[in-house]
């Protein structure tokens, strides 16, 4: 064997620099393949980054190739790349010398094998939109703080755990989960039944009715999310009277339930954040509002106090305000005294005039006049009775004288009997007439006693007269009188300088003292 090593043996192979070799490989790849169409699943999607470019990889079961979409082509794409999407990429194959790797520069992107599915989705979207199911006017506002949160999702997996964890962290609420399949043949019917079932719960029942619903699922391909594009699910969400939040897939995933839902959340965690507020933030906000309210109230009170001070300085003093009214009051008071004296004098004169008129019509004067008339009538009646009796006596004596001769004759027995009858009849008539007159006189005496003030005095009253004998009817007249005379039922009592003589008490006339027919 030779002692010379192979590395030391001379060679005629050309020497390349790294850059030359990379450039040669780049040209070889670009010339050999040129414009290609590659089918694969998007993996590790990043973009658009700050520069506006998007970077990801296309892979299948056995290989992976890097892909780049420049900023200019990114704006022209009809289908935005999404993680896990199977696409057909159109572009140029090239290498990247910085990493010694090859990649495809994509200028056009379309879903692989989803042409018919996308067409069906677009047709369904236009149909439902034409019915007005996607109108903003149909959407409801979410409750600020729901009591019960309903969740329609798979009971297993990270989605329900993320929602429960997020609700518990922000503001613990009662969460009710309606377990459903979110992928597969029966998933659409289960999701629609869950939404309708929550909506059919009574307001008061064994199972509380949710105040807000969350329909959630993790990310996936269009086929995986197709259950949320089914018409039965979309119509159930549109007919639901409970505010509904859709959280299907990732932020870039859009399904038809997102258009009909009242709110769309980019992720299930975002749906939980939309459903309930942060309790700590509410407390802090409440405290801040209370502090602001207190400060505002204090500032307002201080402004009002300052305004009051300013107004107080602008207002005149109390003495100034009361000076004119006080002077006017003094003038009025001076005139009032004179007016009151004049008015009192006028009323006193009027009172005197009325008193004189009333005195003439006083009960005592009227009784005196009635008593005088009654005495005059009684005197006339007594005189007429005496005259009538005298005349009857004279007539009777004359008749007796004429009949005397007949009495002596025996032949006048019949005449004597007749005369005796007439005498008896005359005596009875005179007695009857006297009784009637005595009864009339007794009635007049009772009436006189009833009208007399003497009966009032018998009941304990007193008649007060002044020095002139006029009745005193009030305290003012009593004070003005020089002397007073108090007449009681049993006599008079004088007060003052002089006592007027008591009026003569009329002597009552008795019916028993009336003369009879044959009195002398």
Helices and strands as residue ranges (DSSP letters): G 6-8, H 18-33, E 35-46, E 54-59, E 64-69, H 71-76, E 86-96, E 101-111, H 115-130, G 136-138, E 148-153, H 158-170, E 174-179, H 187-200, E 212-217, G 226-229, H 231-239, E 243-248, H 256-260, E 263-264, H 268-275, H 279-314, H 318-360, H 363-408, G 410-412, H 413-451, H 454-458, E 463-466, H 475-480, E 483-488, E 491-496, G 511-513
